[in-house]
Amino acid sequence: MSIRRRGSFFRSFKSVELECDDFMMDRGATAAAQNKWVFEIAWEVANKVGGIYTVIKSKAPVSVEELGEQYCLLGPYNEACVRTEVELLEPHSYIYRQTIQAMRDAGLKVYFGRWLIDGYPKVILFDIGSAAWKLDEFKHELWEKANIEDKPLVITHFHEWLAGVGLIFLRTRKTDVSTIFTTHATLLGRYLCAGDADFYNNLDKFALDKEAGDRQIYHRYCMERAAVACAHVFTTVSEITGVESQHLLQRKPDVILPNGLNVVKFSAIHEFQNLHAIYKEKIHDFVRGHFYGHYDFDLDKTLYFFIAGRYEFKNKGADIFIESLARLNYFLKASGSDMTVVAFLIFPARTNNFNVESLRGQAIAKQLKDTVQQTQNQIGKRIFEICL
């Protein structure tokens, strides 16, 4: 398959790192003058599945501040998420109106609105099920190239293989846009890590096609690898993921874009400290109730450790976390330390019932706290009257 690059516009995009200090945060005035558009595509746009949702959500305000109405996010229509996170609207721009209406006329359900997060970005959401009847046609077109030209300067940013099919279509149709593909973790890498493979010590030894076939993910793996190969710019979110991609996807990332959290809202130290105290006290209350009947340790000498992520024992490091806790527990006992460690393992998983003993302890602890508070108020009022 022959892949062409976009000449001067692609070269100018590649130099984006050198010119980042000159970017104008003018809410899209410069981009509009240049007729430049940026579309960001991911399965987790207004659709919380995993960590990519948080990444996109946290970077959207900056993107809107720079690109304004020239920036738009594309993702799947999930009614449950849309109901609480998206304000559905009719687009003001005739470009969006005509395009969306054309898709609706073709029998596809497309929704336009604003994502109710910082920045209030535009979103276009597709009801994937409404296009199921065209699936065979799409598969055929993956192999049959079309030629579509477009005058505006457009950048498209795709996250993970789920959205990567769109990138492949753009390249095979020779659409005149620049493409970026970001992998947050390789598909094959996730499956290999979930097994017992000594993953990082054998990165250069895996028979990739065989491993993907053995795990029944060969076609998904091919789509991910094709998206990586077709992208003008390939990025990952960490150095280690870059090394993984170099071996498993046969391409070294052009840019590393580390994940980060937007901490501007906590820039005032005293505000952060106040919130820290409030939330720590909430955790204290939970621990008092959870360990009711066995609560014999000092919370002022207690450390809280947390691990969270998808419910994948090895991929998310739960096995290493538990092993490290065991070693720490041995060390604390051997040294006679008076410190206590409470560890939280937070993984969303199917639940069948509640921990009745924990709920009972919480209820008793709350009732006791309320009783003490009431008694304290009564005694305090009497002391006050006596003093007067």
Secondary structure as GFF3:
##gff-version 3
##sequence-region A 1 388
A	DSSP	alpha_helix	8	14	.	.	.	ID=ss1
A	DSSP	three_ten_helix	15	17	.	.	.	ID=ss2
A	DSSP	three_ten_helix	20	22	.	.	.	ID=ss3
A	DSSP	alpha_helix	29	33	.	.	.	ID=ss4
A	DSSP	beta_strand	36	41	.	.	.	ID=ss5
A	DSSP	alpha_helix	51	67	.	.	.	ID=ss6
A	DSSP	three_ten_helix	68	70	.	.	.	ID=ss7
A	DSSP	beta_strand	71	76	.	.	.	ID=ss8
A	DSSP	alpha_helix	79	85	.	.	.	ID=ss9
A	DSSP	beta_strand	86	88	.	.	.	ID=ss10
A	DSSP	alpha_helix	94	105	.	.	.	ID=ss11
A	DSSP	beta_strand	110	115	.	.	.	ID=ss12
A	DSSP	beta_strand	122	126	.	.	.	ID=ss13
A	DSSP	three_ten_helix	128	134	.	.	.	ID=ss14
A	DSSP	alpha_helix	135	143	.	.	.	ID=ss15
A	DSSP	beta_strand	153	159	.	.	.	ID=ss16
A	DSSP	alpha_helix	160	172	.	.	.	ID=ss17
A	DSSP	beta_strand	178	183	.	.	.	ID=ss18
A	DSSP	alpha_helix	187	194	.	.	.	ID=ss19
A	DSSP	three_ten_helix	200	202	.	.	.	ID=ss20
A	DSSP	alpha_helix	208	214	.	.	.	ID=ss21
A	DSSP	alpha_helix	218	230	.	.	.	ID=ss22
A	DSSP	beta_strand	233	236	.	.	.	ID=ss23
A	DSSP	alpha_helix	239	248	.	.	.	ID=ss24
A	DSSP	beta_strand	255	256	.	.	.	ID=ss25
A	DSSP	three_ten_helix	264	266	.	.	.	ID=ss26
A	DSSP	alpha_helix	269	290	.	.	.	ID=ss27
A	DSSP	three_ten_helix	299	301	.	.	.	ID=ss28
A	DSSP	beta_strand	302	308	.	.	.	ID=ss29
A	DSSP	alpha_helix	318	335	.	.	.	ID=ss30
A	DSSP	beta_strand	340	346	.	.	.	ID=ss31
A	DSSP	alpha_helix	356	387	.	.	.	ID=ss32
###
